[in-house]
Amino acid sequence: MPLFKQFRVFVLVLILLGVSVEALLTRNHLQDWSSTLNVAIFPINGDGSAESRSFINSLKEADFAPIEQYFGEQAAQYGLAQTRPIRIYLGSEIQKHPPEKPAKAGFFSSIYWSLAMRYWVRRNTPSIHVRPDIRIFALYFDPAKYKRLPDSTGLAKGQIGMAYLFADRGLNGSNLLVTTHEMLHTLGATDKYGLQTNQPIFPVGYAEPYKSPRYPQEFAEIMAGRVPMSETEANIPESVQKTMIGFVTAREIRWIK
Ligand SMILES: [Zn+2]
């Protein structure tokens, strides 16, 4: 291997090591749940449209309150001592767009993107009156022009989430679902659906795996994202109230030890 190439690899390894140690330390703090975690949401006009602009202008912190309530209710189910696990703050709008996720994520392109994303966050996060533990960048799109949005992402390294959402109050339920799912990723929760089929994986992706009869289920496991209706069908729930944080997810975010 030529010397400059060796040097490049060495630098990359150093950066990754630093990132991993930092992530581990933060994760420990986030997962002890002794204090309320501050979640800051920063809106971005995803498609540059007038519709998204007026939607962002109408956004209020209270629009995200159902997520706070949801975390509180779910935590109570697991007997967590912390009665207010998260508090959401609405930050100011960001004009610059985050680096785009590669369409086909290979090993190196994923690492590169996650580092680029962290660098972008460091440079572009507006100041806010609290120290955010989790940062969600909410990109809004006009549903009249965009029927499908890119996949949202939550990074457990750096506690950064990118949520692709619709600039439409009527779709608030689905927006809050996506935001909550990505928020949980930043806390270490993993997906619980089949990547080929989109079907919830049994039993980890079921809110009530031991329900009898098993189908139809009434709720979705939040990290599986769909309510299983049969072995091969599942419906997208209309709101977070139709989902639960399942046992395995609760263990991943350390609500149970
Ligand atoms: Zn996911």
Boltz pocket constraint, residues with backbone or C-beta under 6 A from the ligand:
constraints:
  - pocket:
      binder: B
      contacts: [[A, 152], [A, 181], [A, 185], [A, 190], [A, 191], [A, 223]]
      max_distance: 6.0
